[in-house]
């Protein structure tokens, strides 16, 4: 009976039991059901009630999402790090297969919610970095698929769509644009990847697909679905490798660095940022690319050492040196070799990220100046960036001891957050709210917090 369970029904439930070394009788007893019920569960002949799913999670010491995966009868490929977006095989065929699987999962309502609940898995990053840095790219990006012939016009349309989606994301937040991005990937990009194209078109197609996968990852990140974002960033890195496109790969590493910073993974943020900078030097990346990567490495270094709290002057000097290098690199100006993605990182954006470094260095006056400059630059064209920098400015006022001004600056950020479909912007407001704890007994803070909760609830 047990051997049959591996072939039909709920194989993941069977595997989970066998990994624990339990018989069906022992598993049934631990969960509190009859052995007949357990056997029916494994064969997929009987549903599993919510209370029993909770008991399964407790008995097997796993997350609820794992139990949902076992019970609902689907699974990810079993790998050492679990993610779909493995980067070990740089072939075009393998890259297309993994993308097709991930995007189909996104379009399946029964699986999408489980993707959204996936955790961020740091262990996967080490495999991806090793593969990106040392694996040899595929000899050719050509593909002889069953679909139609693909040309450069198709590639241009993907890039134009990504740029349009990017502007929508900046304007309204990821909640509005993400479903459109996923439908475009599954309905437009996937059929092209299955088509016929030569090496030249294939390389450009891989890069375009990497950019759109980056957008899927970024929008998941903005929705704070970090495991899901990691999957798409991993897929983007794989596309960049298949297309032998190091500059797009650096863009993905920069995004993974930003994600690691946001979820307070300083060690990984530093590894990712340094890997990006080292690879950029190796391929002689243009100055504007180096500027983006250096300022992000400075941010990761500051987060790891936290000089304002630790007093680590050596780390503080490293951060200042990296910021100086970034400033000098940016001053070299644009070149014909700049990838399209660098256009997003203008002087105001570089300054805004530098402001985060000054905050971690304890130079709150300088952090405030950078945040205010960013708000002035972004408020008409990049509402989400303006909102985030308003919160940074409010936090700087608070660190400088000006509670009244901090609350005044933060209030418009609440209204801006309501206008965006971006849970990440809510995270920044909540962080500012926590920083108000020392002033919790003041009337001004109580009124601000009442206003914040009322507005966010609405």
C-alpha positions as CSV (number, residue, x, y, z in Angstrom):
1,X,0.0,0.0,0.0
2,X,2.7,2.5,0.9
3,X,4.7,1.9,-2.3
4,X,1.7,2.7,-4.3
5,X,1.3,6.0,-2.6
6,X,4.5,7.3,-4.2
7,X,2.9,6.9,-7.7
8,X,-0.6,8.3,-7.1
9,X,-2.6,10.5,-4.8
10,X,-0.5,12.8,-2.6
11,X,3.2,11.8,-3.1
12,X,4.5,14.7,-1.2
13,X,2.6,13.6,1.9
14,X,4.0,10.1,1.5
15,X,7.6,11.5,1.2
16,X,7.1,13.7,4.2
17,X,6.1,10.7,6.3
18,X,8.9,8.5,5.0
19,X,11.5,11.2,5.7
20,X,10.4,11.1,9.3
21,X,10.7,7.3,9.3
22,X,7.0,6.9,10.2
23,X,4.6,4.1,9.3
24,X,1.1,4.9,8.2
25,X,-0.1,3.7,11.6
26,X,2.4,5.9,13.5
27,X,1.6,9.0,11.4
28,X,-2.2,8.5,11.8
29,X,-1.8,8.2,15.6
30,X,0.4,11.3,15.8
31,X,-2.2,13.4,13.9
32,X,-5.2,11.8,15.6
33,X,-7.0,10.0,12.8
34,X,-7.6,6.4,11.9
35,X,-5.1,4.5,9.8
36,X,-7.8,4.1,7.2
37,X,-8.2,7.9,7.0
38,X,-4.5,8.4,6.7
39,X,-4.3,5.8,3.9
40,X,-7.1,7.6,2.0
41,X,-5.3,10.9,2.4
42,X,-2.2,9.5,0.8
43,X,-4.2,8.0,-2.0
44,X,-6.0,11.3,-2.6
45,X,-9.4,9.7,-1.9
46,X,-10.4,11.9,1.0
47,X,-10.0,15.6,1.8
48,X,-8.0,16.9,4.7
49,X,-9.8,19.3,7.0
50,X,-8.3,22.6,8.2
51,X,-7.8,21.4,11.8
52,X,-6.0,18.3,10.5
53,X,-3.8,20.4,8.3
54,X,-2.8,22.4,11.3
55,X,-2.0,19.2,13.2
56,X,0.1,17.9,10.2
57,X,2.2,21.1,10.3
58,X,2.7,20.7,14.1
59,X,3.6,17.0,13.8
60,X,6.0,17.4,10.9
61,X,7.4,20.7,12.2
62,X,6.8,22.6,8.9
63,X,5.1,25.7,7.7
64,X,1.4,25.7,6.8
65,X,2.3,26.3,3.2
66,X,4.3,23.0,3.1
67,X,1.2,21.1,4.2
68,X,-0.9,22.9,1.6
69,X,1.6,21.8,-1.0
70,X,1.5,18.1,0.1
71,X,-2.3,18.0,0.4
72,X,-3.2,19.9,-2.8
73,X,-1.2,17.5,-4.8
74,X,1.5,19.5,-6.5
75,X,5.2,20.1,-5.8
76,X,8.2,22.1,-6.8
77,X,11.2,20.1,-8.2
78,X,13.1,18.7,-5.3
79,X,16.5,20.4,-5.1
80,X,18.9,21.2,-2.4
81,X,17.5,24.7,-2.1
82,X,13.9,24.1,-3.5
83,X,13.5,27.1,-5.8
84,X,12.3,26.6,-9.3
85,X,14.8,29.1,-10.7
86,X,18.0,27.0,-10.4
87,X,20.9,28.5,-12.2
88,X,23.1,25.5,-12.7
89,X,22.2,24.7,-16.3
90,X,22.8,27.7,-18.6
91,X,21.3,26.1,-21.7
92,X,18.6,27.9,-23.6
93,X,16.3,24.8,-23.5
94,X,16.6,24.4,-19.7
95,X,16.1,28.2,-19.2
96,X,12.9,28.2,-21.3
97,X,11.6,25.1,-19.4
98,X,12.1,26.6,-16.0
99,X,10.5,29.9,-17.0
100,X,7.5,28.1,-18.5
101,X,7.0,26.1,-15.3
102,X,7.2,29.2,-13.1
103,X,4.9,31.3,-15.2
104,X,2.3,28.6,-15.5
105,X,2.3,28.3,-11.7
106,X,1.7,32.0,-11.5
107,X,-1.3,31.7,-13.8
108,X,-2.8,28.7,-11.9
109,X,-5.1,30.1,-9.1
110,X,-4.6,26.9,-7.1
111,X,-0.9,27.4,-7.0
112,X,-0.4,31.1,-7.1
113,X,-1.3,31.7,-3.5
114,X,1.3,29.1,-2.4
115,X,4.0,30.9,-4.5
116,X,3.0,34.1,-2.7
117,X,3.6,32.4,0.6
118,X,7.1,31.0,-0.2
119,X,9.9,32.2,2.1
120,X,13.0,33.9,1.1
121,X,15.7,31.2,0.9
122,X,19.2,32.7,1.5
123,X,20.9,29.3,0.7
124,X,19.8,29.6,-3.0
125,X,21.7,32.8,-3.4
126,X,25.1,31.1,-2.9
127,X,24.3,28.6,-5.7
128,X,23.2,31.4,-8.0
129,X,26.2,33.5,-7.4
130,X,28.6,30.6,-8.0
131,X,26.8,29.7,-11.2
132,X,26.6,33.3,-12.5
133,X,30.3,33.9,-11.8
134,X,31.9,30.7,-12.9
135,X,29.7,28.7,-15.2
136,X,30.4,29.0,-18.9
137,X,27.5,30.5,-20.9
138,X,25.8,28.4,-23.5
139,X,27.7,28.2,-26.8
140,X,24.6,29.6,-28.7
141,X,21.3,31.2,-27.8
142,X,19.7,29.8,-30.9
143,X,16.5,27.7,-30.4
144,X,14.7,25.4,-32.8
145,X,11.4,25.3,-31.1
146,X,7.9,24.3,-32.3
147,X,6.6,27.9,-32.3
148,X,6.8,30.6,-35.0
149,X,10.0,32.4,-36.2
150,X,11.0,35.2,-33.9
151,X,12.7,38.4,-35.0
152,X,14.1,41.6,-33.5
153,X,10.8,43.3,-33.8
154,X,9.4,40.8,-31.2
155,X,12.3,41.6,-28.9
156,X,11.7,45.3,-29.2
157,X,8.0,44.9,-28.2
158,X,9.0,43.0,-25.0
159,X,11.4,45.8,-24.1
160,X,8.8,48.5,-24.8
161,X,6.2,46.7,-22.7
162,X,8.7,46.4,-19.8
163,X,9.3,50.1,-19.9
164,X,5.6,50.8,-19.9
165,X,5.0,48.4,-17.0
166,X,7.9,50.0,-15.1
167,X,6.4,53.5,-15.4
168,X,3.0,52.1,-14.2
169,X,4.8,50.5,-11.3
170,X,6.5,53.7,-10.2
171,X,3.3,55.7,-10.6
172,X,0.8,53.4,-8.9
173,X,2.7,50.6,-7.1
174,X,3.0,46.9,-7.9
175,X,-0.5,45.8,-6.9
176,X,-1.9,47.4,-10.1
177,X,0.7,46.3,-12.6
178,X,1.8,42.8,-11.4
179,X,-1.1,40.9,-12.8
180,X,-0.6,42.5,-16.2
181,X,3.1,41.6,-16.1
182,X,2.4,38.0,-15.4
183,X,-0.2,37.7,-18.1
184,X,2.3,39.3,-20.6
185,X,5.0,36.8,-19.6
186,X,2.7,33.8,-19.9
187,X,0.7,35.0,-23.0
188,X,3.4,36.9,-25.0
189,X,6.9,36.0,-23.9
190,X,6.5,32.3,-23.3
191,X,5.3,31.6,-26.9
192,X,8.2,33.5,-28.3
193,X,10.7,31.6,-26.2
194,X,9.2,28.3,-27.6
195,X,9.8,29.6,-31.1
196,X,12.6,29.5,-33.7
197,X,15.4,32.0,-33.5
198,X,19.1,32.2,-34.4
199,X,21.9,33.1,-32.0
200,X,21.7,36.9,-32.5
201,X,18.0,37.1,-32.0
202,X,18.2,34.5,-29.2
203,X,20.7,36.5,-27.2
204,X,18.5,39.6,-27.4
205,X,15.4,37.6,-26.6
206,X,17.1,36.1,-23.5
207,X,18.0,39.6,-22.3
208,X,14.5,40.9,-23.0
209,X,13.0,38.0,-21.1
210,X,15.4,38.7,-18.3
211,X,14.2,42.2,-18.1
212,X,10.5,41.2,-17.9
213,X,11.4,38.5,-15.3
214,X,13.1,41.2,-13.3
215,X,9.9,43.2,-13.5
216,X,7.9,40.2,-12.2
217,X,10.4,39.9,-9.3
218,X,10.4,43.6,-8.6
219,X,6.6,43.8,-8.4
220,X,6.5,40.8,-6.1
221,X,9.1,42.5,-3.9
222,X,7.0,45.7,-3.8
223,X,4.1,43.5,-2.6
224,X,6.5,42.1,0.1
225,X,6.2,38.5,-1.3
226,X,9.8,37.9,-0.9
227,X,10.1,34.2,-1.8
228,X,8.1,34.8,-4.9
229,X,10.2,37.7,-5.8
230,X,13.4,35.6,-5.3
231,X,12.0,33.0,-7.8
232,X,11.6,35.6,-10.6
233,X,14.9,37.3,-9.9
234,X,16.6,33.9,-10.1
235,X,14.9,33.2,-13.4
236,X,16.0,36.6,-14.6
237,X,19.6,35.8,-13.7
238,X,19.3,32.5,-15.6
239,X,18.0,34.3,-18.7
240,X,20.9,36.8,-18.5
241,X,23.3,33.9,-18.3
242,X,21.7,32.1,-21.3
243,X,22.0,35.2,-23.3
244,X,25.6,35.9,-22.2
245,X,24.4,39.3,-21.0
246,X,26.6,40.3,-18.0
247,X,25.1,43.9,-17.7
248,X,21.6,42.6,-17.3
249,X,22.8,40.0,-14.8
250,X,24.4,42.9,-12.8
251,X,21.0,44.6,-12.7
252,X,19.4,41.4,-11.2
253,X,22.2,41.2,-8.6
254,X,21.5,44.8,-7.7
255,X,17.8,44.0,-7.2
256,X,18.6,41.0,-5.1
257,X,20.9,43.2,-3.0
258,X,18.1,45.7,-2.5
259,X,15.7,42.9,-1.5
260,X,18.2,41.6,1.1
261,X,18.7,45.1,2.5
262,X,14.9,45.5,2.9
263,X,14.4,42.2,4.7
264,X,17.4,42.8,6.9
265,X,19.7,40.2,5.5
266,X,22.9,42.3,5.8
267,X,25.4,39.5,5.3
268,X,23.7,38.4,2.0
269,X,23.2,42.0,0.9
270,X,27.0,42.6,1.2
271,X,27.9,39.3,-0.6
272,X,25.5,40.1,-3.4
273,X,26.7,43.7,-3.8
274,X,30.3,42.8,-3.7
275,X,29.7,40.0,-6.3
276,X,28.0,42.5,-8.5
277,X,30.8,45.1,-8.2
278,X,33.5,42.5,-8.8
279,X,31.8,41.1,-11.8
280,X,31.2,44.6,-13.1
281,X,34.9,45.4,-12.9
282,X,35.7,42.1,-14.6
283,X,33.6,42.9,-17.6
284,X,34.6,46.6,-17.6
285,X,31.1,47.8,-17.1
286,X,30.3,51.4,-18.0
287,X,30.7,54.1,-15.3
288,X,26.9,54.6,-14.7
289,X,26.6,50.9,-14.0
290,X,29.5,51.0,-11.6
291,X,27.9,54.0,-9.9
292,X,24.7,52.1,-9.2
293,X,26.5,49.1,-7.9
294,X,29.0,51.0,-5.8
295,X,26.3,53.0,-4.0
296,X,24.4,49.8,-3.3
297,X,27.6,48.2,-2.0
298,X,28.1,51.2,0.3
299,X,24.5,50.8,1.6
300,X,25.0,47.0,2.2
301,X,28.3,47.7,4.0
302,X,26.7,50.4,6.2
303,X,23.8,48.0,7.0
304,X,26.2,45.2,8.0
305,X,28.4,47.3,10.2
306,X,25.8,49.9,11.4
307,X,28.6,52.4,12.3
308,X,26.2,54.9,14.0
309,X,25.5,52.2,16.6
310,X,28.7,50.2,16.6
311,X,31.2,53.0,16.3
312,X,33.1,51.0,13.6
313,X,35.2,53.8,12.1
314,X,36.9,51.4,9.6
315,X,33.5,50.4,8.2
316,X,32.4,54.1,8.1
317,X,35.5,54.9,6.1
318,X,34.8,52.1,3.7
319,X,31.3,53.4,3.1
320,X,32.5,56.9,2.5
321,X,35.1,55.6,0.1
322,X,32.5,53.6,-1.8
323,X,30.2,56.7,-2.0
324,X,33.1,58.8,-3.3
325,X,33.9,56.1,-6.0
326,X,30.2,56.1,-7.0
327,X,30.1,59.8,-7.3
328,X,33.2,59.9,-9.4
329,X,31.9,57.1,-11.6
330,X,28.5,58.9,-12.1
331,X,30.3,62.1,-13.0
332,X,31.9,60.4,-16.0
333,X,28.5,60.7,-17.7
334,X,26.5,58.4,-19.9
335,X,28.1,56.3,-22.7
336,X,26.8,54.4,-25.7
337,X,27.5,51.2,-23.8
338,X,25.0,52.0,-21.0
339,X,22.2,49.4,-20.7
340,X,18.7,50.8,-20.8
341,X,18.1,50.1,-17.1
342,X,20.6,52.7,-16.0
343,X,18.3,55.5,-17.1
344,X,16.2,54.9,-14.0
345,X,19.2,55.7,-11.8
346,X,19.6,59.4,-12.3
347,X,21.4,61.7,-9.9
348,X,18.5,62.1,-7.6
349,X,18.1,58.3,-7.3
350,X,21.8,57.8,-6.6
351,X,21.6,60.6,-4.0
352,X,18.6,59.0,-2.3
353,X,20.4,55.7,-1.9
354,X,23.5,57.6,-0.6
355,X,21.1,59.2,2.0
356,X,20.4,55.8,3.4
357,X,24.2,55.3,3.9
358,X,24.5,58.6,5.7
359,X,21.6,57.7,8.0
360,X,23.4,54.4,8.9
361,X,26.6,56.4,9.5
362,X,24.7,58.7,11.9
363,X,25.0,61.8,9.7
364,X,21.3,62.6,9.9
365,X,21.7,66.2,8.6
366,X,23.2,64.9,5.4
367,X,20.6,62.1,5.2
368,X,17.9,64.7,5.5
369,X,19.3,66.8,2.7
370,X,19.5,63.9,0.4
371,X,15.9,62.7,1.2
372,X,14.5,66.2,0.7
373,X,16.2,66.6,-2.6
374,X,14.8,63.2,-3.7
375,X,11.3,64.3,-2.7
376,X,11.5,67.5,-4.7
377,X,12.7,65.6,-7.7
378,X,10.4,62.6,-7.5
379,X,7.0,64.1,-6.3
380,X,5.6,64.7,-9.8
381,X,7.0,61.8,-11.7
382,X,7.7,59.0,-9.2
383,X,5.1,59.0,-6.5
384,X,6.3,55.9,-4.7
385,X,9.9,57.0,-4.5
386,X,8.8,60.4,-3.3
387,X,6.7,58.7,-0.5
388,X,9.6,56.6,0.6
389,X,11.9,59.5,0.8
390,X,9.3,61.6,2.7
391,X,9.4,58.9,5.4
392,X,13.3,59.0,5.3
393,X,13.1,62.7,5.8
394,X,10.7,62.4,8.7
395,X,13.0,59.8,10.3
396,X,16.0,62.1,9.9
397,X,14.1,65.0,11.6
398,X,13.3,62.6,14.4
399,X,16.9,61.5,14.8
400,X,17.8,65.2,14.9
401,X,15.4,65.7,17.8
402,X,12.7,67.6,16.0
403,X,9.6,65.5,16.8
404,X,7.1,68.2,15.6
405,X,8.8,68.5,12.2
406,X,9.1,64.8,11.8
407,X,5.4,64.3,12.3
408,X,4.6,67.1,9.9
409,X,6.7,65.6,7.2
410,X,5.4,62.1,7.7
411,X,1.7,63.1,7.5
412,X,1.7,63.6,3.7
413,X,3.4,60.2,3.3
414,X,0.3,58.5,4.8
415,X,-2.0,59.9,2.1
416,X,0.6,59.1,-0.6
417,X,0.7,55.5,0.7
418,X,-3.0,55.2,0.5
419,X,-2.9,56.1,-3.2
420,X,-0.4,53.4,-4.0
421,X,-0.9,49.6,-4.2
422,X,2.5,49.0,-2.6
423,X,2.7,47.2,0.7
424,X,6.4,48.0,0.8
425,X,5.7,51.6,1.3
426,X,3.5,50.6,4.3
427,X,6.6,48.9,5.8
428,X,8.5,52.2,5.8
429,X,5.6,54.0,7.6
430,X,5.5,51.2,10.2
431,X,9.2,51.4,10.7
432,X,8.9,55.2,11.3
433,X,6.0,54.5,13.7
434,X,8.2,52.1,15.7
435,X,10.8,54.8,16.0
436,X,8.2,57.0,17.7
437,X,8.1,54.6,20.7
438,X,10.2,56.9,23.0
439,X,7.6,59.6,22.5
440,X,4.6,57.4,22.8
441,X,3.1,59.3,25.7
442,X,3.1,62.7,24.0
443,X,-0.2,64.0,22.6
444,X,1.2,64.6,19.2
445,X,2.4,61.1,18.7
446,X,-0.9,59.6,20.0
447,X,-2.8,61.7,17.5
448,X,-0.4,60.8,14.7
449,X,-0.7,57.1,15.5
450,X,-4.5,57.3,15.6
451,X,-4.5,59.1,12.2
452,X,-2.0,56.5,10.8
453,X,-4.1,53.5,11.8
454,X,-7.4,55.0,10.7
455,X,-6.0,56.0,7.3
456,X,-4.3,52.6,6.6
457,X,-7.3,50.7,7.8
458,X,-9.5,52.7,5.4
